[in-house]
């Protein structure tokens, strides 16, 4: 079985909890029902073709990702009234990528959430994350 056969982002229509909110020529904007509890409004932009990570995207896929990001932001602002966003890609196992199909996270943030004001750097810059001296 190859990567594309078992990849959930290659077959979003097959998961009844996966919602395709928007699509363009090369990308989808997806929201999964099981991810909406804590991260209300969160979603991912994925290329329709299986690409392992953001470094493998074509220029067209990058441009379409940008277009999809703008459309998703308008939708999220109108639907969820987000106060800010955390955006990003995890690339590689060490970065916590566990679905090896490029996916760009769009996470709406809200002033009344317990970790408001804390983003990616909050977790990565903790002293316990410092590498040992060589």
N, C-alpha and C positions, 0 to 999 in steps of 0.2 A: 504494500500500500504506500503510495507516494504522499508527499506533504499536502498537495492540493486535495487529495481524496478525503483526508481527515481534518482539513482545516475549516474551522467554523466561519471564518471570514470569506472563504471561497464559495460558501454555500449558505448565505444568510437567509435565503428563502426557506431552508429546511428546518430552521429553528423557530417554533411557534412563539417564543418569547423575544425574538429579535425583530425589531422594527426598522424598516428602511424608511427614514423620514424624507430624505432627498437623495437624488443621484444625478450625476452628469455623465459625460462620455466615459470617464475612466475611474470614477470614485463613487462611493456611497457615504452617506452620513447615517450611522446606526445608533439606535438606543436600545439597550437590552432591558427588559422588564425587571430582571433580577438584580440589576445594578442601581435601581432608582430609589431605594430606601434611604441610604445614607447620603449618596451623591445625587440628589435630585436634579434631573435635567442633564446629567452627564451623558456623553456619547463619544463615538470615535469616527474618524474619517479613515476609510480604508480604500486602497486601490482595488479595482475589480479583478485585476490580474494578480496572481500570487507573487508578491515581492517580499523577500525576507525582512527587510528593514528600510528605513528612510533613505539610506545611502544607495539603494537599488532603484529608486524611483527615476522615471524619465522626466525630462523637462516638462512635458505635457502633463504628467501626473502631478508634478509640483504645482503647476499653474492651476490645474483643476482642484487640487487640495486647497489652494488659496481661495479659489472661487467658492468652494464648499464651506470653508471656514467663515467667510463673510455671510453666507446664507444661513448657516447654523447660528451664528451670533445674533443675527436679526430675529430668528425664530426664538432662541433662548431668552433674549431680552424681552420680547413681547409675551412669551408664555410663562416664564419663571421669574422675571424681573431680577436677574442676577445683578449683584453689586460689583462683581469682578470675575476673573477667570484664572484658572491654572491650566496651562496648555503644555503638551509635550509628548515626546516619543521616548519609549524605553527601547534601547538597542542592545541586544545580547543578554545572555542569562544573568550576568553579574549586575545588570541594570534592572532586573526584574521583568524582562520580556519573557513571557511563557507561552504566548501564541506567536509563532515565528512567521507572521504575516504582518507587514508594516501596518501600524495603526496609530493614528495621531489622536491623543486624548484631549477632549474638551470638557473641562470640569467647571461648571458655574460655581461661584463662591458667594456667600451671603454674610452680611454684617452680623447676623444673629447666630451664626454657627459657633460651636465651642472653640474651634481652631481658627477663627477669623484672624487674619493678619499673619498667619503662618503658611508658608508655601513649601516648595521643594527644598529650598535651602535650609529650612527649619530642621528637616530630618537629616539631610546630608552633612550639615556643618556641626553636628554634635561631636564632642570630644571623643566619644567611644567609636566614632567612625574613622578616626585618624589612622593612617597606615603606619606600621612599625618602621622605625628608621632602618635604613640599609647600611 
